Amino acid sequence: MTEYPILAIDFGKKHFGIAISDSKGIIASPLEVISITEKRGIEYILERISDICTEYKIKTILLGIPQVFTEAHSKTPKAIMKFKEKLEKILDLPIILYDESFSTTSAQNMLTSSGSNTKSSRGKIDKVSAAVFLQEFLNSSKN
């Protein structure tokens, strides 16, 4: 059984979208985007995620992983699995892999329909994408 709250991570090469569920597992909310910079590498991402887990008393991690439609798309899932291994070393929490295919497109459509233009939504897209697949997970786990 999945325990709440859940932290969802939308993995990216440079930007990691973070979303969180409420304590009852009903609603997903975008939280923040954590970015890799010249001065902040993957260690910073891991440390920040660990801090968020402590701060919000996270019980489960939901890590988005896309479907592999072609061989060209296979690099991202491999990188996500390496990231998952690193998370498992620093967090004593269950980590669930969840299909996040098309969540970025859905997030972009949501932001566009709410009046955000592409330029202004760049900083939000990753955390909204994480919230999209987290909400899908929450909805599916209730049925």
C-alpha positions, -999 to +999 in steps of 0.1 A: +000+000+000+013+035-009+017+059+019+012+096+016+024+123+011+041+114-022+069+134-038+069+132-076+100+138-096+100+147-132+136+138-142+155+160-167+190+165-179+191+200-164+157+206-146+139+184-121+103+191-116+090+184-081+054+180-071+038+168-038+005+152-028-015+161+002-014+138+032-045+119+021-033+113-014-061+132-031-045+163-047-012+168-064+004+203-063+035+216-082+062+224-057+094+236-074+119+231-102+155+222-091+181+230-117+216+218-124+240+246-130+277+250-134+281+253-096+253+228-087+255+192-099+235+161-093+246+160-057+228+193-051+196+178-067+198+147-044+205+169-013+175+192-021+152+162-026+163+148+007+156+181+024+122+183+008+114+147+020+123+157+055+105+190+055+072+176+041+074+142+058+074+123+025+064+086+027+068+076-010+087+088-040+071+086-075+098+089-102+086+095-137+100+074-165+089+076-201+080+047-223+107+037-249+091+041-283+124+039-303+160+030-296+168+068-297+146+072-266+163+046-245+190+068-230+166+087-207+153+056-189+188+044-183+197+078-168+166+077-147+175+042-133+210+055-124+193+084-106+170+061-088+200+041-075+215+073-061+182+082-045+179+048-029+214+052-013+204+084+005+167+079+012+150+051+031+117+055+012+099+033-014+105+046-049+079+038-075+086+042-112+056+056-131+050+062-168+052+099-173+048+098-211+031+129-224+029+146-190+051+175-203+027+180-233-003+179-209+014+204-186+022+227-216-014+225-228-027+233-193-004+263-189-013+276-224-050+272-218-046+292-185-031+321-204+006+315-199+027+319-230+056+295-238+083+318-226+066+325-192+058+288-187+094+275-191+102+279-154+069+261-144+066+233-170+087+207-151+069+211-118+035+211-135+045+180-154+054+163-122+020+173-108+002+159-139+016+124-136+013+125-098-024+133-101-028+105-126-011+081-102-033+093-073-065+090-094-055+055-106-046+042-071-080+052-058-098+029-083 
